[in-house]
């Protein structure tokens, strides 16, 4: 048993995820619902994780073709899986448009999320990137798209342009990736609560509620 976390103290939650991960958006919604249901006070930080770091900025092909090429999955199995995840997302209020999804490299998006953290709008940018990718078919690897989305959440256009044109926050991304390896993370989403309790995958909201209450009480 660990020491209970005082009610007036926020539970720190590190969420490792990638923008091109459909389960990460679903997990985000379920976790948010759990926080509301539990009436918890949490401080969330989004951590970088790259599912497919070798993906080009402009991947030519659909989600089905991407999974078929990268995972070697049969076409009928791919289509079934895409329908399944779309239905699950819909149950969480998310309108996935998988045929329109543009697979891309997410490295710059991760660097931009670190910049957004410094300015206090990381959560807003994370939400905007996920929605743009899965619901609007926008290419979140391209500079012009990242710039437009960042400005939407209140980031300074010139500052964002400078970040995108440089390797700024590259070290921060690498630090997150090293931390993920230290935790033994092999898939996302992955939630680290209070630095000591890990939850893997897009669990149902009830499971997150139980974990939050357990950690708050000093369990785990």
C-alpha positions as CSV (number, residue, x, y, z in Angstrom):
1,X,0.0,0.0,0.0
2,X,1.1,3.5,-0.7
3,X,0.2,6.8,1.0
4,X,-3.3,8.1,0.1
5,X,-3.3,11.2,-2.2
6,X,-4.9,14.1,-0.3
7,X,-8.3,15.1,-1.9
8,X,-7.1,18.6,-2.6
9,X,-4.1,17.3,-4.6
10,X,-4.4,16.5,-8.3
11,X,-3.6,13.0,-9.4
12,X,-0.9,13.3,-12.1
13,X,-1.8,11.2,-15.2
14,X,0.7,10.7,-18.0
15,X,-1.0,9.4,-21.2
16,X,1.2,7.9,-23.8
17,X,-0.5,8.0,-27.2
18,X,-0.1,8.7,-30.9
19,X,-2.3,10.8,-33.1
20,X,-2.8,8.1,-35.7
21,X,-4.0,5.6,-33.0
22,X,-7.8,5.1,-33.2
23,X,-7.9,3.5,-29.8
24,X,-6.1,6.5,-28.3
25,X,-9.0,8.8,-29.1
26,X,-11.5,6.2,-27.8
27,X,-9.4,5.8,-24.6
28,X,-9.2,9.6,-24.2
29,X,-13.0,9.8,-24.3
30,X,-13.5,6.9,-21.9
31,X,-10.9,8.3,-19.4
32,X,-12.5,11.8,-19.5
33,X,-15.9,10.2,-18.8
34,X,-14.3,8.3,-15.9
35,X,-12.8,11.5,-14.4
36,X,-16.2,13.2,-14.6
37,X,-18.0,10.2,-13.1
38,X,-15.5,9.9,-10.2
39,X,-15.5,13.6,-9.6
40,X,-11.7,13.4,-9.7
41,X,-9.1,16.1,-9.8
42,X,-6.5,15.1,-12.3
43,X,-3.5,16.8,-14.1
44,X,-3.0,15.2,-17.5
45,X,0.1,15.3,-19.5
46,X,0.2,13.8,-23.0
47,X,3.4,11.9,-23.7
48,X,4.8,11.1,-27.2
49,X,4.7,7.6,-28.6
50,X,5.2,6.7,-32.3
51,X,3.4,3.7,-33.6
52,X,4.8,4.0,-37.1
53,X,7.8,6.3,-37.1
54,X,8.8,5.3,-40.7
55,X,5.5,6.4,-42.2
56,X,6.0,9.2,-44.8
57,X,4.3,12.5,-44.5
58,X,2.3,11.8,-47.6
59,X,1.3,8.1,-47.5
60,X,-0.5,7.3,-50.7
61,X,-3.4,5.0,-49.9
62,X,-6.4,4.4,-47.7
63,X,-6.5,3.1,-44.1
64,X,-7.2,-0.3,-45.4
65,X,-4.3,-0.2,-47.7
66,X,-2.0,1.1,-44.9
67,X,-2.9,-1.7,-42.6
68,X,-2.6,-4.3,-45.4
69,X,0.8,-3.1,-46.3
70,X,2.2,-2.3,-42.9
71,X,0.7,-5.2,-41.0
72,X,0.2,-7.8,-43.7
73,X,-3.4,-8.2,-42.7
74,X,-5.8,-9.8,-45.3
75,X,-8.1,-7.2,-46.9
76,X,-11.3,-8.6,-45.5
77,X,-9.9,-8.7,-42.0
78,X,-8.8,-5.1,-42.3
79,X,-12.2,-3.9,-43.4
80,X,-13.9,-5.8,-40.6
81,X,-11.5,-4.2,-38.1
82,X,-12.1,-0.7,-39.4
83,X,-15.8,-1.1,-39.2
84,X,-15.5,-2.4,-35.7
85,X,-13.4,0.5,-34.4
86,X,-15.7,3.0,-36.2
87,X,-18.7,1.5,-34.3
88,X,-16.9,1.5,-31.0
89,X,-15.8,5.1,-31.5
90,X,-19.4,6.1,-32.4
91,X,-20.5,4.7,-29.0
92,X,-18.2,7.3,-27.4
93,X,-19.6,10.1,-29.5
94,X,-16.8,10.1,-32.1
95,X,-17.5,10.3,-35.8
96,X,-14.7,8.3,-37.4
97,X,-14.4,8.6,-41.2
98,X,-11.8,5.8,-41.8
99,X,-12.0,5.9,-45.6
100,X,-11.0,9.6,-45.4
101,X,-8.1,9.2,-42.9
102,X,-4.7,10.3,-44.2
103,X,-1.9,8.3,-42.7
104,X,1.1,10.4,-42.1
105,X,4.3,10.9,-40.0
106,X,3.4,12.2,-36.5
107,X,6.8,13.4,-35.3
108,X,6.1,17.1,-35.9
109,X,2.8,16.9,-34.2
110,X,4.4,15.4,-31.1
111,X,6.9,18.3,-31.1
112,X,4.1,20.7,-31.4
113,X,2.3,19.1,-28.5
114,X,5.3,19.8,-26.3
115,X,5.2,23.4,-27.3
116,X,1.5,23.5,-26.6
117,X,2.2,22.1,-23.1
118,X,4.5,25.0,-22.3
119,X,1.7,27.4,-23.3
120,X,-1.1,25.6,-21.4
121,X,-3.1,24.3,-24.4
122,X,-1.7,20.8,-24.8
123,X,-5.1,19.1,-24.1
124,X,-6.9,21.4,-26.6
125,X,-4.3,20.7,-29.3
126,X,-4.4,16.9,-28.7
127,X,-8.1,16.9,-29.1
128,X,-8.0,19.0,-32.2
129,X,-5.3,16.8,-33.8
130,X,-7.2,13.6,-33.1
131,X,-10.4,15.0,-34.5
132,X,-8.7,16.4,-37.6
133,X,-7.1,13.0,-38.3
134,X,-10.0,10.7,-37.6
135,X,-13.1,12.8,-38.2
136,X,-12.0,15.2,-40.9
137,X,-9.5,13.4,-43.0
138,X,-6.8,16.1,-42.6
139,X,-3.1,15.3,-42.9
140,X,-1.6,16.0,-39.5
141,X,1.9,15.5,-40.8
142,X,1.9,18.5,-43.1
143,X,3.2,21.8,-41.8
144,X,0.3,23.9,-43.2
145,X,-2.3,21.7,-41.5
146,X,-0.4,21.6,-38.2
147,X,-0.1,25.4,-38.3
148,X,-3.8,25.9,-39.0
149,X,-4.8,23.5,-36.2
150,X,-2.4,25.1,-33.7
151,X,-3.7,28.6,-34.4
152,X,-7.3,27.3,-33.9
153,X,-6.4,26.4,-30.3
154,X,-4.8,29.8,-29.6
155,X,-1.1,29.2,-30.4
156,X,0.9,32.0,-32.0
157,X,1.3,31.5,-35.7
158,X,4.8,32.8,-36.0
159,X,6.0,30.8,-33.0
160,X,4.4,27.6,-34.4
161,X,6.0,28.3,-37.8
162,X,9.4,28.5,-36.1
163,X,8.9,25.3,-34.2
164,X,7.8,23.4,-37.3
165,X,10.8,24.8,-39.3
166,X,13.3,23.6,-36.7
167,X,14.1,20.6,-34.6
168,X,12.8,22.3,-31.4
169,X,11.3,19.9,-28.8
170,X,13.0,16.9,-30.5
171,X,14.8,16.2,-27.2
172,X,11.4,16.3,-25.3
173,X,9.9,13.7,-27.7
174,X,13.0,11.5,-27.4
175,X,12.7,11.7,-23.6
176,X,9.1,10.5,-23.7
177,X,10.1,7.6,-26.0
178,X,12.8,6.6,-23.6
179,X,10.4,6.8,-20.7
180,X,8.0,4.6,-22.5
181,X,10.7,2.0,-23.0
182,X,11.6,2.2,-19.3
183,X,7.9,1.5,-18.4
184,X,7.9,-1.4,-20.9
185,X,5.2,0.2,-23.0
186,X,4.6,-1.7,-26.2
187,X,1.3,-0.3,-27.3
188,X,-0.9,2.7,-26.7
189,X,-2.9,4.2,-25.2
190,X,-1.1,3.7,-21.9
191,X,-2.0,5.6,-18.7
192,X,0.4,6.1,-15.9
193,X,-1.4,7.4,-12.8
194,X,0.5,9.0,-10.0
195,X,3.7,7.6,-11.4
196,X,3.0,4.2,-10.1
197,X,-0.1,2.6,-11.5
198,X,-0.2,1.7,-15.2
199,X,-3.3,1.0,-17.3
200,X,-2.9,-0.4,-20.8
201,X,-5.4,0.1,-23.5
202,X,-8.8,1.9,-24.0
203,X,-10.4,0.4,-21.0
204,X,-14.1,1.0,-20.2
205,X,-14.8,4.1,-18.1
206,X,-15.8,2.0,-15.1
207,X,-12.3,0.4,-15.0
208,X,-10.7,3.9,-15.0
209,X,-13.0,5.0,-12.2
210,X,-11.9,2.0,-10.1
211,X,-8.2,2.7,-10.8
212,X,-8.5,6.4,-9.9
213,X,-10.3,5.7,-6.7
214,X,-7.8,3.0,-5.8
215,X,-4.8,5.2,-6.4
216,X,-6.4,8.1,-4.5
217,X,-6.9,5.8,-1.5
218,X,-3.3,4.7,-1.6
219,X,-3.8,1.3,-3.2
220,X,-2.0,0.0,-6.3
